[in-house]
Amino acid sequence: RPGTSSRSVAQMEAELRRMHAGLAGVSGRGDSDLFRKLQAMTAQAKDALEQAAAAGSDQEKARILEEGLAAKGLWLSTLQEHLTGIKTEEENEQREKSLAMAGGPVVTLSRNNFTDFVASHERVMVEFYAPWCPHCRSFAPKYEACARQFAERRNTDGAGLVPAFAAVDGDAEAQLK
């Protein structure tokens, strides 16, 4: 048997064709980063099938198909990393929403909670800062102290005219600038 696989060339080719068909059936359904990754995987499977079809010998064809099938592990790893990234984003969003609802003196805003926070307060003071900026760093404790004073006023005068204070990392949330 050519190569090191216990499967025949026909079996390997059929498996790679099934993988390609499955990827092709899903990869065109969207335009997100995930779908671009799926499109790249589809192209890799197609290339392997085309190279195998053009192979000069069964041994070469088997080697190409084995390499194509070996990419499946890398593809699954890539998808797992993407899923982990999505889970991390969801956890961060949940944490940010919790911070926004916690009522601390300065709420950290992102693209995920900015609109809801601003819409839920009559008056809002938002600081857009750069974490690397020395002026922003020296301003942060003063901004926090001001927010704390207004929070005390809110407790005695009511929330209507007292602004809510928030901060946005301008580097991480460039789309909000």
Secondary structure as GFF3:
##gff-version 3
##sequence-region A 1 177
A	DSSP	alpha_helix	9	27	.	.	.	ID=ss1
A	DSSP	alpha_helix	33	53	.	.	.	ID=ss2
A	DSSP	alpha_helix	58	102	.	.	.	ID=ss3
A	DSSP	beta_strand	107	109	.	.	.	ID=ss4
A	DSSP	alpha_helix	114	119	.	.	.	ID=ss5
A	DSSP	beta_strand	124	129	.	.	.	ID=ss6
A	DSSP	alpha_helix	134	157	.	.	.	ID=ss7
A	DSSP	beta_strand	164	169	.	.	.	ID=ss8
A	DSSP	three_ten_helix	174	176	.	.	.	ID=ss9
###
